[in-house]
Amino acid sequence: MTEQSNKTKRLVVSALFAALLCIGAYISVPLPIPGAPHITMINFVLLLIALLFNVGESFLIVAVWMLLGIVGIPVFIGGKGGIGYLIQPWGAYTWAFIVVAVLIPLIRGKSYNRIRYTVSAVIGVIVIDIIGMIYLMAMSHYDLVTGFAMGFAPFIVLDLVKAVVAAQIIPAFKKVLN
């Protein structure tokens, strides 16, 4: 495969994963907490991206998706779009994706190791949930107990399951992508 065709393939695959982020926002289950976002597959797709791609590609895929949402295209959870979505009390869960898109490729290592990838994915979801919880607490004037009960506890168990599953299926994705 020539260098040009390899670059084209990487670009197409990156665009497909950006599209998967858009789709993942629509696969959701509502929580019984008033005003809370839904549990979605979007962070599962984010973990796949961060575990599959290098730091630059991972960042760019998530940045493209986020820019689409910022300009108003309904790619965020619940078919929402616009900058207002990111500054509302639950918005930090979404903008934390950029942090995790950079963090995971830096800590997971270059070659696949099941334990290292699983730990990296778990760290990623914990970072998302903590950033989201802290911002929720600040915007809603919650104390730590309320912030934890509203912004961390309802999400972490399913997020950890998604992290473990994502880390385990990476070899199959790498095989398909190569």
C-alpha positions as CSV (number, residue, x, y, z in Angstrom):
1,M,0.0,0.0,0.0
2,T,1.4,3.4,-1.0
3,E,1.9,6.1,1.6
4,Q,-0.9,8.2,-0.1
5,S,-3.4,5.4,0.0
6,N,-2.5,4.7,3.6
7,K,-3.2,8.3,4.5
8,T,-6.5,8.2,2.7
9,K,-7.5,5.0,4.5
10,R,-6.6,6.6,7.9
11,L,-8.6,9.7,7.0
12,V,-11.7,7.6,6.0
13,V,-11.5,5.5,9.1
14,S,-11.2,8.6,11.2
15,A,-14.2,10.1,9.6
16,L,-16.1,6.9,10.2
17,F,-15.3,7.0,13.9
18,A,-16.3,10.6,14.1
19,A,-19.7,9.5,12.6
20,L,-19.8,6.7,15.2
21,L,-19.5,9.4,17.9
22,C,-22.5,11.1,16.4
23,I,-24.5,7.9,16.3
24,G,-23.5,6.9,19.8
25,A,-25.1,10.1,21.2
26,Y,-28.5,8.8,19.9
27,I,-28.2,5.3,21.5
28,S,-29.3,6.2,25.0
29,V,-31.2,5.3,28.1
30,P,-32.7,8.1,30.2
31,L,-31.9,8.2,33.9
32,P,-34.7,8.8,36.5
33,I,-32.9,11.9,37.7
34,P,-34.6,15.2,36.7
35,G,-32.4,17.1,34.3
36,A,-29.8,14.4,34.1
37,P,-28.4,13.4,30.7
38,H,-29.0,9.9,29.4
39,I,-26.6,7.0,29.6
40,T,-25.3,6.6,26.1
41,M,-22.9,4.6,24.0
42,I,-21.0,7.8,23.1
43,N,-18.3,7.3,25.8
44,F,-17.9,3.6,24.6
45,V,-17.1,4.9,21.1
46,L,-14.8,7.5,22.6
47,L,-12.9,4.8,24.5
48,L,-12.6,2.8,21.3
49,I,-11.1,5.9,19.5
50,A,-8.7,6.6,22.3
51,L,-7.6,3.0,22.5
52,L,-7.2,2.5,18.7
53,F,-5.7,5.7,17.4
54,N,-2.6,7.7,18.3
55,V,-2.9,10.9,20.3
56,G,-3.1,13.2,17.3
57,E,-5.7,11.2,15.4
58,S,-7.7,10.6,18.6
59,F,-7.7,14.3,19.4
60,L,-8.7,15.3,15.8
61,I,-11.6,12.8,15.6
62,V,-13.1,14.0,18.9
63,A,-12.4,17.7,18.0
64,V,-14.2,17.3,14.6
65,W,-17.2,15.8,16.4
66,M,-17.2,18.5,19.0
67,L,-16.9,21.3,16.5
68,L,-19.8,19.8,14.6
69,G,-21.8,20.1,17.8
70,I,-20.6,23.6,18.7
71,V,-21.8,25.0,15.4
72,G,-25.2,23.6,16.1
73,I,-25.3,20.2,14.3
74,P,-27.3,17.9,16.6
75,V,-24.5,15.4,17.5
76,F,-24.6,15.7,21.2
77,I,-26.7,13.5,23.6
78,G,-30.4,13.7,22.9
79,G,-29.9,15.3,19.5
80,K,-28.6,18.5,20.9
81,G,-26.1,20.9,19.5
82,G,-24.6,24.4,20.1
83,I,-22.2,25.9,22.6
84,G,-25.0,26.2,25.1
85,Y,-25.0,22.4,25.5
86,L,-21.4,22.5,26.6
87,I,-21.8,25.2,29.2
88,Q,-24.9,23.8,30.9
89,P,-24.4,22.0,34.2
90,W,-24.0,18.6,32.6
91,G,-21.8,19.9,29.7
92,A,-18.4,19.0,31.2
93,Y,-19.1,15.3,30.7
94,T,-18.9,16.1,27.0
95,W,-16.0,18.5,26.9
96,A,-14.0,16.1,29.1
97,F,-13.9,13.8,26.0
98,I,-11.1,16.0,24.6
99,V,-9.1,15.4,27.7
100,V,-9.6,11.7,27.6
101,A,-8.9,11.5,23.8
102,V,-5.4,12.8,24.6
103,L,-4.9,11.1,27.9
104,I,-5.6,7.5,27.0
105,P,-3.3,7.3,24.0
106,L,-0.5,8.7,26.2
107,I,-0.9,6.2,29.0
108,R,-2.0,3.0,27.2
109,G,1.4,2.3,25.4
110,K,2.1,1.6,21.8
111,S,1.4,-2.1,21.7
112,Y,-1.7,-3.8,22.9
113,N,-1.6,-5.2,26.5
114,R,-4.9,-6.2,27.9
115,I,-4.3,-5.1,31.4
116,R,-2.7,-1.7,30.5
117,Y,-5.5,-1.0,28.0
118,T,-8.2,-1.9,30.5
119,V,-6.6,0.3,33.2
120,S,-6.2,3.1,30.7
121,A,-9.9,2.9,29.7
122,V,-11.0,2.8,33.4
123,I,-8.9,5.9,34.1
124,G,-10.5,7.5,31.1
125,V,-14.1,7.0,32.4
126,I,-13.1,8.1,35.9
127,V,-11.6,11.3,34.5
128,I,-14.8,12.0,32.5
129,D,-17.1,11.3,35.4
130,I,-14.9,13.4,37.9
131,I,-14.6,16.4,35.5
132,G,-18.3,16.2,34.8
133,M,-19.2,15.9,38.5
134,I,-17.0,18.8,39.6
135,Y,-18.4,21.1,36.9
136,L,-22.0,20.0,37.8
137,M,-21.2,20.8,41.5
138,A,-19.9,24.2,40.6
139,M,-22.7,25.1,38.2
140,S,-25.5,23.8,40.5
141,H,-23.9,24.8,43.8
142,Y,-24.0,21.2,45.1
143,D,-21.9,19.9,48.0
144,L,-19.6,16.9,47.5
145,V,-22.2,14.4,48.7
146,T,-24.9,15.7,46.4
147,G,-22.5,16.0,43.5
148,F,-21.3,12.5,43.9
149,A,-24.9,11.2,44.2
150,M,-26.1,13.1,41.2
151,G,-23.0,13.3,39.0
152,F,-20.9,10.3,39.6
153,A,-22.6,7.3,41.2
154,P,-25.4,7.0,38.6
155,F,-22.8,6.7,35.8
156,I,-19.7,5.0,37.0
157,V,-20.8,1.3,37.1
158,L,-22.0,1.2,33.5
159,D,-19.1,3.4,32.4
160,L,-16.7,0.9,34.0
161,V,-18.4,-2.0,32.2
162,K,-18.1,0.0,28.9
163,A,-14.4,0.6,29.6
164,V,-13.6,-3.0,30.3
165,V,-15.5,-4.2,27.2
166,A,-13.9,-1.6,24.9
167,A,-10.4,-2.6,26.1
168,Q,-11.1,-6.3,25.4
169,I,-12.3,-5.8,21.8
170,I,-9.5,-3.6,20.6
171,P,-7.5,-6.6,19.1
172,A,-10.5,-7.4,16.9
173,F,-10.8,-3.8,15.8
174,K,-7.1,-3.6,15.0
175,K,-7.3,-6.7,13.0
176,V,-10.2,-5.3,10.9
177,L,-8.5,-1.9,10.5
178,N,-5.2,-3.4,9.4
